[in-house]
Amino acid sequence: MKMKGQFAEDAKHRRAELEHTVSLTHGQRYVLRELGVLFKTAEDEELKAQINVRSTRLSDAIKREINLLRKNSVTGGDLVKELGKIYLQHNMRDAIDRQRLESHGRLVPQIICSEALV
């Protein structure tokens, strides 16, 4: 079951990457890269859950703040804290909920079997 959970987590990440890789800014790519490193090394499940929040379309103001994080080379736990502040400041939960409702009707193929599960 642990392998299945990890597989589902990886599939979720890849799906999110495919949806958002086309039009990412330098700052967004920086944040994704740094969060990926932090996610792989983190042992705290709560921190992993924070990192794993689904991304959404970003306003220009949010993109500017993310670019500042990149310019200041913010990494690790400090990056997670700053992103949390941006998330709250710009009320991104509502935007994510709206996006979830819009995409709920779209069918997304899912892999339900893997050789690792055999």
C-alpha positions as CSV (number, residue, x, y, z in Angstrom):
1,M,0.0,0.0,0.0
2,K,2.9,2.3,0.7
3,M,4.2,1.8,-2.9
4,K,0.7,2.5,-4.3
5,G,0.5,5.7,-2.2
6,Q,3.9,6.8,-3.5
7,F,2.9,5.9,-7.1
8,A,-0.3,8.0,-6.7
9,E,1.7,10.9,-5.3
10,D,4.1,10.7,-8.3
11,A,1.3,10.6,-10.8
12,K,-0.3,13.6,-9.2
13,H,3.0,15.6,-9.4
14,R,3.5,14.6,-13.1
15,R,-0.1,15.6,-13.9
16,A,0.4,19.0,-12.3
17,E,3.8,19.5,-14.1
18,L,2.1,18.8,-17.5
19,E,-0.6,21.3,-16.8
20,H,1.7,24.1,-15.8
21,T,5.1,23.7,-17.5
22,V,4.3,25.6,-20.7
23,S,4.0,29.2,-19.3
24,L,6.0,29.2,-16.2
25,T,8.1,32.3,-15.3
26,H,11.7,32.0,-14.1
27,G,10.5,32.6,-10.6
28,Q,7.9,29.8,-10.8
29,R,10.5,27.3,-12.2
30,Y,12.9,28.3,-9.4
31,V,10.2,27.7,-6.7
32,L,9.2,24.4,-8.2
33,R,12.8,23.3,-8.4
34,E,13.6,24.3,-4.8
35,L,10.3,22.8,-3.5
36,G,11.2,19.5,-5.3
37,V,14.5,19.3,-3.6
38,L,12.9,20.1,-0.2
39,F,10.1,17.6,-0.8
40,K,12.6,14.8,-1.6
41,T,14.6,15.4,1.6
42,A,11.7,16.2,3.9
43,E,10.7,13.5,6.4
44,D,7.9,15.5,8.0
45,E,4.5,14.5,6.4
46,E,2.9,17.9,7.3
47,L,5.7,19.8,5.5
48,K,5.3,17.5,2.5
49,A,1.5,18.2,2.5
50,Q,2.3,21.9,2.5
51,I,4.7,21.6,-0.4
52,N,2.2,19.5,-2.3
53,V,-0.6,22.2,-2.5
54,R,-1.8,22.3,-6.0
55,S,-0.7,25.2,-8.0
56,T,-3.0,27.6,-9.8
57,R,-2.9,30.5,-12.2
58,L,-0.9,33.3,-10.7
59,S,-1.6,37.1,-10.9
60,D,1.2,39.5,-11.8
61,A,1.6,40.6,-8.2
62,I,2.2,37.0,-7.1
63,K,4.7,36.4,-9.9
64,R,6.6,39.5,-8.8
65,E,6.8,38.2,-5.3
66,I,8.0,34.8,-6.5
67,N,10.6,36.5,-8.6
68,L,11.8,38.4,-5.5
69,L,12.2,35.1,-3.7
70,R,14.3,33.8,-6.6
71,K,16.5,36.9,-6.7
72,N,17.0,36.7,-2.9
73,S,17.8,32.9,-3.2
74,V,15.3,32.0,-0.6
75,T,15.4,28.2,-0.1
76,G,14.3,25.4,2.3
77,G,12.0,26.2,5.2
78,D,12.2,29.9,4.6
79,L,10.9,29.4,1.1
80,V,7.9,27.4,2.4
81,K,7.2,30.1,5.0
82,E,7.3,32.9,2.4
83,L,5.1,31.0,0.0
84,G,2.6,30.4,2.8
85,K,2.5,34.2,3.4
86,I,1.9,34.8,-0.3
87,Y,-0.8,32.1,-0.4
88,L,-2.6,33.8,2.5
89,Q,-2.0,37.4,1.5
90,H,-3.4,36.8,-2.0
91,N,-6.3,34.6,-0.9
92,M,-5.2,31.8,-3.2
93,R,-7.4,29.2,-1.6
94,D,-10.5,30.7,-3.4
95,A,-8.7,30.6,-6.7
96,I,-7.6,27.0,-6.2
97,D,-11.2,26.0,-5.2
98,R,-12.6,27.8,-8.4
99,Q,-10.0,26.0,-10.6
100,R,-10.8,22.7,-9.0
101,L,-14.5,23.2,-9.7
102,E,-13.8,24.1,-13.4
103,S,-11.5,21.1,-13.9
104,H,-13.8,18.7,-12.1
105,G,-15.8,18.0,-15.2
106,R,-12.7,17.2,-17.3
107,L,-11.7,13.6,-17.6
108,V,-8.1,12.8,-16.7
109,P,-6.8,9.4,-17.5
110,Q,-5.2,7.6,-14.6
111,I,-2.9,4.7,-14.4
112,I,-4.4,2.1,-12.1
113,C,-1.8,-0.6,-12.4
114,S,2.0,-0.8,-12.2
115,E,4.5,-3.5,-12.3
116,A,5.6,-2.4,-8.8
117,L,2.2,-3.5,-7.5
118,V,2.5,-7.0,-9.0
